[in-house]
Amino acid sequence: MLGWVLTFLVLALIAALLGFGGIASAFAGVAKVLFVIFLVLLVASLIFAGVRGRRPPPAA
């Protein structure tokens, strides 16, 4: 997911350098949305991993 954010960020920077303002802002918007989704998923996975913790293996 973070790779997609970086890809769209690079595409936005290239489009901005070439003078395509509308396309650059669209790519930047997509990069922002993907970054927020990435952060939400990261926090959720950290919370679930902390809540679950280590459980002992089931007794045979």
N, CA, C and O atoms as CSV, one atom per row, in Angstrom:
chain,resi,resn,atom,element,x,y,z
A,1,MET,N,N,0.833,-1.192,0.000
A,1,MET,CA,C,0.000,0.000,0.000
A,1,MET,C,C,0.875,1.252,0.000
A,1,MET,O,O,0.595,2.225,-0.700
A,2,LEU,N,N,1.922,1.206,0.788
A,2,LEU,CA,C,2.810,2.359,0.840
A,2,LEU,C,C,3.526,2.554,-0.499
A,2,LEU,O,O,3.849,3.679,-0.882
A,3,GLY,N,N,3.766,1.467,-1.192
A,3,GLY,CA,C,4.370,1.556,-2.527
A,3,GLY,C,C,3.482,2.313,-3.506
A,3,GLY,O,O,3.971,3.089,-4.326
A,4,TRP,N,N,2.170,2.083,-3.417
A,4,TRP,CA,C,1.234,2.803,-4.276
A,4,TRP,C,C,1.242,4.295,-3.948
A,4,TRP,O,O,1.173,5.133,-4.847
A,5,VAL,N,N,1.327,4.622,-2.663
A,5,VAL,CA,C,1.377,6.029,-2.257
A,5,VAL,C,C,2.592,6.708,-2.870
A,5,VAL,O,O,2.491,7.801,-3.429
A,6,LEU,N,N,3.736,6.055,-2.762
A,6,LEU,CA,C,4.963,6.634,-3.316
A,6,LEU,C,C,4.886,6.748,-4.832
A,6,LEU,O,O,5.381,7.719,-5.404
A,7,THR,N,N,4.271,5.768,-5.493
A,7,THR,CA,C,4.125,5.817,-6.948
A,7,THR,C,C,3.296,7.018,-7.370
A,7,THR,O,O,3.691,7.766,-8.264
A,8,PHE,N,N,2.137,7.208,-6.724
A,8,PHE,CA,C,1.289,8.340,-7.080
A,8,PHE,C,C,1.947,9.667,-6.724
A,8,PHE,O,O,1.749,10.661,-7.422
A,9,LEU,N,N,2.726,9.693,-5.649
A,9,LEU,CA,C,3.430,10.917,-5.282
A,9,LEU,C,C,4.472,11.280,-6.337
A,9,LEU,O,O,4.594,12.445,-6.716
A,10,VAL,N,N,5.213,10.300,-6.806
A,10,VAL,CA,C,6.213,10.546,-7.850
A,10,VAL,C,C,5.535,10.987,-9.144
A,10,VAL,O,O,6.015,11.897,-9.819
A,11,LEU,N,N,4.416,10.341,-9.493
A,11,LEU,CA,C,3.693,10.744,-10.700
A,11,LEU,C,C,3.175,12.173,-10.578
A,11,LEU,O,O,3.188,12.923,-11.554
A,12,ALA,N,N,2.720,12.555,-9.386
A,12,ALA,CA,C,2.250,13.927,-9.174
A,12,ALA,C,C,3.391,14.921,-9.333
A,12,ALA,O,O,3.219,15.979,-9.939
A,13,LEU,N,N,4.552,14.583,-8.791
A,13,LEU,CA,C,5.704,15.485,-8.917
A,13,LEU,C,C,6.145,15.628,-10.366
A,13,LEU,O,O,6.467,16.731,-10.809
A,14,ILE,N,N,6.163,14.529,-11.105
A,14,ILE,CA,C,6.560,14.592,-12.520
A,14,ILE,C,C,5.551,15.416,-13.314
A,14,ILE,O,O,5.932,16.253,-14.133
A,15,ALA,N,N,4.260,15.177,-13.068
A,15,ALA,CA,C,3.233,15.941,-13.786
A,15,ALA,C,C,3.325,17.422,-13.447
A,15,ALA,O,O,3.123,18.264,-14.321
A,16,ALA,N,N,3.623,17.753,-12.200
A,16,ALA,CA,C,3.752,19.161,-11.812
A,16,ALA,C,C,4.955,19.805,-12.497
A,16,ALA,O,O,4.886,20.955,-12.930
A,17,LEU,N,N,6.047,19.068,-12.590
A,17,LEU,CA,C,7.233,19.607,-13.258
A,17,LEU,C,C,6.990,19.851,-14.747
A,17,LEU,O,O,7.555,20.774,-15.333
A,18,LEU,N,N,6.141,19.014,-15.352
A,18,LEU,CA,C,5.859,19.163,-16.776
A,18,LEU,C,C,4.746,20.169,-17.054
A,18,LEU,O,O,4.435,20.452,-18.211
A,19,GLY,N,N,4.147,20.711,-15.990
A,19,GLY,CA,C,3.138,21.747,-16.174
A,19,GLY,C,C,1.712,21.256,-16.240
A,19,GLY,O,O,0.819,22.032,-16.578
A,20,PHE,N,N,1.465,20.006,-15.934
A,20,PHE,CA,C,0.103,19.475,-15.942
A,20,PHE,C,C,-0.485,19.611,-14.541
A,20,PHE,O,O,-0.468,18.662,-13.758
A,21,GLY,N,N,-1.002,20.793,-14.233
A,21,GLY,CA,C,-1.485,21.091,-12.883
A,21,GLY,C,C,-2.666,20.249,-12.448
A,21,GLY,O,O,-2.700,19.771,-11.314
A,22,GLY,N,N,-3.642,20.057,-13.337
A,22,GLY,CA,C,-4.827,19.286,-12.986
A,22,GLY,C,C,-4.514,17.833,-12.701
A,22,GLY,O,O,-5.009,17.254,-11.734
A,23,ILE,N,N,-3.694,17.255,-13.546
A,23,ILE,CA,C,-3.311,15.850,-13.366
A,23,ILE,C,C,-2.461,15.708,-12.113
A,23,ILE,O,O,-2.605,14.736,-11.372
A,24,ALA,N,N,-1.584,16.659,-11.875
A,24,ALA,CA,C,-0.731,16.597,-10.688
A,24,ALA,C,C,-1.572,16.661,-9.421
A,24,ALA,O,O,-1.297,15.943,-8.460
A,25,SER,N,N,-2.595,17.513,-9.408
A,25,SER,CA,C,-3.424,17.603,-8.207
A,25,SER,C,C,-4.257,16.336,-8.025
A,25,SER,O,O,-4.519,15.926,-6.894
A,26,ALA,N,N,-4.672,15.717,-9.120
A,26,ALA,CA,C,-5.418,14.458,-9.016
A,26,ALA,C,C,-4.535,13.358,-8.443
A,26,ALA,O,O,-4.962,12.619,-7.555
A,27,PHE,N,N,-3.314,13.244,-8.940
A,27,PHE,CA,C,-2.384,12.235,-8.419
A,27,PHE,C,C,-2.065,12.496,-6.945
A,27,PHE,O,O,-1.973,11.559,-6.151
A,28,ALA,N,N,-1.899,13.762,-6.584
A,28,ALA,CA,C,-1.617,14.094,-5.187
A,28,ALA,C,C,-2.804,13.747,-4.298
A,28,ALA,O,O,-2.623,13.282,-3.173
A,29,GLY,N,N,-4.005,13.970,-4.792
A,29,GLY,CA,C,-5.202,13.613,-4.035
A,29,GLY,C,C,-5.304,12.120,-3.799
A,29,GLY,O,O,-5.633,11.680,-2.698
A,30,VAL,N,N,-5.024,11.343,-4.829
A,30,VAL,CA,C,-5.045,9.884,-4.690
A,30,VAL,C,C,-3.970,9.433,-3.712
A,30,VAL,O,O,-4.206,8.537,-2.902
A,31,ALA,N,N,-2.802,10.039,-3.778
A,31,ALA,CA,C,-1.717,9.678,-2.865
A,31,ALA,C,C,-2.108,9.978,-1.422
A,31,ALA,O,O,-1.794,9.198,-0.523
A,32,LYS,N,N,-2.788,11.097,-1.189
A,32,LYS,CA,C,-3.225,11.444,0.171
A,32,LYS,C,C,-4.238,10.434,0.696
A,32,LYS,O,O,-4.143,9.990,1.840
A,33,VAL,N,N,-5.205,10.071,-0.140
A,33,VAL,CA,C,-6.227,9.106,0.283
A,33,VAL,C,C,-5.593,7.752,0.589
A,33,VAL,O,O,-5.905,7.138,1.609
A,34,LEU,N,N,-4.717,7.290,-0.275
A,34,LEU,CA,C,-4.059,5.997,-0.044
A,34,LEU,C,C,-3.197,6.034,1.212
A,34,LEU,O,O,-3.111,5.038,1.930
A,35,PHE,N,N,-2.559,7.164,1.487
A,35,PHE,CA,C,-1.730,7.277,2.686
A,35,PHE,C,C,-2.586,7.197,3.944
A,35,PHE,O,O,-2.198,6.552,4.918
A,36,VAL,N,N,-3.742,7.842,3.931
A,36,VAL,CA,C,-4.640,7.779,5.091
A,36,VAL,C,C,-5.140,6.352,5.293
A,36,VAL,O,O,-5.198,5.870,6.424
A,37,ILE,N,N,-5.502,5.672,4.203
A,37,ILE,CA,C,-5.933,4.272,4.312
A,37,ILE,C,C,-4.807,3.418,4.868
A,37,ILE,O,O,-5.040,2.557,5.717
A,38,PHE,N,N,-3.582,3.649,4.395
A,38,PHE,CA,C,-2.425,2.910,4.903
A,38,PHE,C,C,-2.258,3.125,6.402
A,38,PHE,O,O,-2.031,2.168,7.143
A,39,LEU,N,N,-2.368,4.377,6.858
A,39,LEU,CA,C,-2.211,4.664,8.282
A,39,LEU,C,C,-3.306,4.001,9.118
A,39,LEU,O,O,-3.028,3.469,10.193
A,40,VAL,N,N,-4.540,4.030,8.631
A,40,VAL,CA,C,-5.641,3.401,9.363
A,40,VAL,C,C,-5.414,1.899,9.480
A,40,VAL,O,O,-5.606,1.325,10.552
A,41,LEU,N,N,-5.008,1.262,8.393
A,41,LEU,CA,C,-4.745,-0.178,8.433
A,41,LEU,C,C,-3.560,-0.512,9.327
A,41,LEU,O,O,-3.571,-1.541,10.003
A,42,LEU,N,N,-2.538,0.336,9.346
A,42,LEU,CA,C,-1.387,0.117,10.210
A,42,LEU,C,C,-1.785,0.181,11.674
A,42,LEU,O,O,-1.421,-0.691,12.462
A,43,VAL,N,N,-2.536,1.221,12.037
A,43,VAL,CA,C,-2.967,1.368,13.426
A,43,VAL,C,C,-3.879,0.208,13.832
A,43,VAL,O,O,-3.750,-0.325,14.934
A,44,ALA,N,N,-4.797,-0.184,12.947
A,44,ALA,CA,C,-5.694,-1.301,13.260
A,44,ALA,C,C,-4.917,-2.590,13.462
A,44,ALA,O,O,-5.216,-3.345,14.387
A,45,SER,N,N,-3.932,-2.861,12.625
A,45,SER,CA,C,-3.159,-4.097,12.782
A,45,SER,C,C,-2.316,-4.068,14.051
A,45,SER,O,O,-2.135,-5.103,14.694
A,46,LEU,N,N,-1.799,-2.903,14.421
A,46,LEU,CA,C,-1.040,-2.810,15.673
A,46,LEU,C,C,-1.939,-3.026,16.886
A,46,LEU,O,O,-1.548,-3.686,17.849
A,47,ILE,N,N,-3.143,-2.465,16.832
A,47,ILE,CA,C,-4.081,-2.649,17.942
A,47,ILE,C,C,-4.491,-4.105,18.057
A,47,ILE,O,O,-4.487,-4.660,19.155
A,48,PHE,N,N,-4.841,-4.731,16.949
A,48,PHE,CA,C,-5.261,-6.135,16.993
A,48,PHE,C,C,-4.122,-7.052,17.423
A,48,PHE,O,O,-4.352,-8.033,18.130
A,49,ALA,N,N,-2.905,-6.746,17.006
A,49,ALA,CA,C,-1.767,-7.563,17.433
A,49,ALA,C,C,-1.513,-7.401,18.925
A,49,ALA,O,O,-1.148,-8.365,19.598
A,50,GLY,N,N,-1.700,-6.199,19.447
A,50,GLY,CA,C,-1.512,-5.971,20.874
A,50,GLY,C,C,-2.590,-6.617,21.713
A,50,GLY,O,O,-2.311,-7.139,22.792
A,51,VAL,N,N,-3.823,-6.587,21.226
A,51,VAL,CA,C,-4.934,-7.191,21.962
A,51,VAL,C,C,-4.809,-8.706,21.967
A,51,VAL,O,O,-5.034,-9.357,22.987
A,52,ARG,N,N,-4.449,-9.259,20.814
A,52,ARG,CA,C,-4.361,-10.706,20.706
A,52,ARG,C,C,-3.201,-11.250,21.522
A,52,ARG,O,O,-3.346,-12.250,22.224
A,53,GLY,N,N,-2.063,-10.600,21.433
A,53,GLY,CA,C,-0.888,-11.002,22.210
A,53,GLY,C,C,-0.437,-12.424,21.903
A,53,GLY,O,O,-0.841,-13.019,20.904
A,54,ARG,N,N,0.412,-12.960,22.785
A,54,ARG,CA,C,0.887,-14.338,22.616
A,54,ARG,C,C,0.036,-15.253,23.474
A,54,ARG,O,O,-0.137,-15.027,24.671
A,55,ARG,N,N,-0.479,-16.265,22.856
A,55,ARG,CA,C,-1.277,-17.264,23.575
A,55,ARG,C,C,-0.479,-18.556,23.645
A,55,ARG,O,O,0.212,-18.905,22.688
A,56,PRO,N,N,-0.562,-19.256,24.738
A,56,PRO,CA,C,0.139,-20.539,24.813
A,56,PRO,C,C,-0.493,-21.540,23.866
A,56,PRO,O,O,-1.688,-21.455,23.581
A,57,PRO,N,N,0.295,-22.488,23.374
A,57,PRO,CA,C,-0.275,-23.494,22.457
A,57,PRO,C,C,-1.284,-24.365,23.216
A,57,PRO,O,O,-1.153,-24.565,24.424
A,58,PRO,N,N,-2.276,-24.875,22.510
A,58,PRO,CA,C,-3.294,-25.704,23.178
A,58,PRO,C,C,-2.680,-26.993,23.723
A,58,PRO,O,O,-1.808,-27.595,23.097
A,59,ALA,N,N,-3.150,-27.403,24.899
A,59,ALA,CA,C,-2.640,-28.624,25.531
A,59,ALA,C,C,-3.199,-29.838,24.789
A,59,ALA,O,O,-4.366,-29.879,24.399
A,60,ALA,N,N,-2.324,-30.815,24.614
A,60,ALA,CA,C,-2.741,-32.008,23.881
A,60,ALA,C,C,-3.341,-33.040,24.809
A,60,ALA,O,O,-3.748,-34.112,24.360
